[in-house]
């Protein structure tokens, strides 16, 4: 059962006679009050609903409106800054964790499409107007990014506008369109006659309906011009309270329509108007949604409404099925022609009315209320624990050290853990989890991070190098001193930044666990320092072994890594390694680790909701993914390809080695350049995020893995391979393609591969034999999918972590 929440709703005019925004807020409150404790803060209140508590906000002055807006924002901030789970604002306020936007932002209205001299003039107007400055300031505060904050748009069109005007708000935006309480459908002839008599309009004439308080924006001028060209019996019912109603009455008189246009003002109950009418005309030039359109459709009225972008609801309508759409709402002749269709063809009007009813049935206030309830639960979610995550690498597309932690976070959150992340500055800033990007304290680390950060902003290599040199010059003397004093990896000093930020955060809230991970050992130094200072339990996750097997640390870097391992083994409450042998070696060097040491295979979750089909091409593609190094190079596969082509020259045009990843190492580059099979090798380079498809580099790589005929996994030849499993293995195991792997001294890795029927070899001879078998099967179209998934998932890894940290 959903938790009962205490909710404050902010809406200056909480009245049933208000416009669409007011009716929207009232309808949402009525839905939410059935389950939650709802408090309404408003200046005008004309509503009474069981279970709702109303708070009258004073209105010292109605005009100027911008001063009243600021006053309302200030008063409601003071009244709701504590004691509520949710503060839901329908107004321009700087506070609230849920905001519903009903109208186009002032920023968009002022500046959209403006440039050059026109833009300068517009800014001159702004800076000389306290009213505009106040509205723009309120909007900037309202749409500023914050964690656990949602901005709800009343239509998709409005969401698109906000994305352009306030890019930082994108991660907070949701769309919840208005609904209807009921769908009564078309009125009977008797009900229609009774409604017309009650409203005082003729019973024997076609009757069009117009609803809106802002007659100008809603297009009444165009509608009156269109009516003047229609049959003289056609009547128009105008509902709404406009300050300029007299001007439109005068227009109707000039057009000879006064006796056929009925201005009734605002109605508390709109049902009689919908029942009385034969159609709704809504030629609006600006409507974020158009609730009156949906309400009319619920009564089975055929509607003529402005198309997007003039009307938000139009994005969801289908021309000819449930509405007639106006591409130019100010074109009176176009509007008249569409009105004539509905007035003159009963069958067409009836069909459109039936489509309207079906559309309305799919858009109810009950559904909207449920979506708000779900959104509230997400924003006001209560957690069982709070973890401080220290990971120098985070949200870095394609980096294994980053993916290992970013993949875990959704599972940790689902387990009731609130996550606060401290990372370096190279990755992207997270918009879901509370995330702080920190620069290292040392100059070498600053320069290292600058390289990654500047690449985001400079596409020109020349500009990048120039700026990099200029920024590096003042750092060089300090870097020299740093390297003399501490000649280790440049990111070492990040631990100081993470430590002091962690202390500041801990002053205001309690952390249940410190979780250090993400590759760089600086995270573990910070984790230990915070544990000692705060007395909080510490989980250390070691991705790659810190000490080279079989060798004594000699260099300053090696000695530092050995010291970090000692600190972890001595002080961490739980210490995790990613292979059996890495854990065994750490325990052998540091027996005090004992049962606090654990082994976990990180795995990955299923990469596809639906597995893309494998389609063989004209060549057998051997795909290698990931980085290379002098000790993990392409020499064995190049030698095997040379031998294969020497044995069977006809295969030169049938086999291709595709390399996806960063630059080639020097050994691989040399082997390829002098090889007679170099034309069989395609280096595709690093894959970056694709703005066109919206796919990240990682998502594209996974699709390429799936399309390969054979996946090549090169383990390397270093002693550390005995304690290391490439992260690509876990992705490969999900692809259902045959894997050809070279494995060096790592029985655990061999077993993982062989259990799923993959091939493990140790040299180029083994690769050659395997390629011959693979090609034989491929040629006969029998190199089929294995049909096997992987049991090594992130979800199972997180379950282990949670169990160990209880």
Buried (B, 14 or more C-beta within 10 A) or exposed (E): EEEEBBBBBBBBBBBBBBBBBBBBBBBBBBBBBEBBBBBBBBBBBBBEEEEBEBBEBEBEEEEEEBBBBBBBBEBBBEBBEEEBBBBBBBBBBBBBBBBBBBBBBBBBEBBEEEEEEEEEEBEEEBEEEEBBEBBBEBBBEBBEBBBBBBBBBBBBBBBBBBEEBBEEBBBBBBBBBBBBEEBBBBBEEEBBBBBBEEBEBBEEBBBBBBBBBBBBBBBBBBBBBBBBBBEEEBBBBBBBBBEEBEBBBEBBEEBEBBEBBBBBEBBEEBBBBBBBBBBBBBBBBBBBBBBBBBBBBBBBBBBBBBBBBBBBBBBBBEEEEBBBBBEBBBBBEBBBBBBBBBBEEEEBBBBBBBBBBEBBBEBBBEBBBBBBBEBBBEBBEEEEBBBBBBBBBBBBBBBBBBBBBBBBBBBBBEBEBBBBBBBBBBBBBBBEBBBBBBBBBBBBBBBBBBEEBBEEEBEEEEEBEEBBEEEBEEBEEBBEEBBEEBEBBBBBBBBBBBBBBBEEBBEEEEBBBBBBBBBBBBBBBBBBBBBEEBEBBBBBBBBBBBBBBEEEBEEEBBBBBBBBBBBBBEBBBBBBBBBBBBBBBBBEBBEEBEEBBBBBBBBBBEBEEEBEEBEBEEBBBBBBBBBBBEBBBBBBBBBBBBBBBEEEEEBBEBBBBBBBBEEBBEBBBBBBEEBEBBEBBEBEEEBEBEEEEEBBBBBBBBBBBBBBBBBBBBBBBBBBBBBBBBBBBBBBBBBBBBBBBBBBBBEBBBEBBEEBEBBBBBEBEBBBBBBBEBBEBBEEEEBEEBEEBBEBBBBBBBEBBBEBBE
